[in-house]
Structure formats: structure tokens, C-alpha cells
Amino acid sequence: MARYDHTPIFQKAYILTVNVYKATSNFKREYKYTLGEKTKLLCNDLLDLIVVVNSAENKLELLEKLNNKLETLRIHLRLAFDLKAISRGQLGELNRQIEEIGRQIGGWQKWAHR
């Protein structure tokens, strides 16, 4: 079984997940159990998928799936901002983390093409 917890992408995704959990804990009740839970589940899915990709033989299809999850997370965070569930500063920081993870996925995809 391949190690995953030492990889930079897993570490960044883990930090993102912690920050999303912190941000969603302050959601209003009307968003906490819908948008908040969905957003946290997307982060959990990211972590799970990174573990799977790291040990998979054919990584390309899974990396595309990982990229799609990341984009879905970005959309949900934008929705949270538009509903005033998170601040502009929170959105900016979370998007910065998402961008970094996206760059790492891109690098992983280039490596997997070889």
C-alpha cells in the first residue's frame, strides 16, 4: 500500500478540509445542514480520492475525477459567499488553497501522462 500522508497534495487538501470545517461551523442554521454538510463531504471526498489515486495503476481518469471534485467545491464555496455564509476573506483564502491543490493535480496529471 502506497503512503499518501506525506504527499504535498494530501497535506494541502487536509489543511483545506480543516479550514472548511471551521468555516462551516459558523454557518447559519438554514445553511449549516445543507450547504455546509455538502461542502464538508466534498472535502472528505477529496481526501479519499487522493488516497485512491496515489495507489492506483491508471491515475489519469481518477485525477480528472479529483479535478472535478475540486471545481465542485469551489462552486459550493462561492455559493456560501453569495449567501453571506462566509466572508470575502474566507473565500479568498479557501480559493487560494484550492488553486494550489489544482496546480498539484495538474503536475500529477503531467507526470501520469509520461
Secondary structure as UniProt FT lines:
FT   TURN            5..6
FT   HELIX           8..24
FT   TURN            25..26
FT   HELIX           29..31
FT   HELIX           32..36
FT   HELIX           37..55
FT   HELIX           60..82
FT   TURN            83..84
FT   HELIX           88..113
//
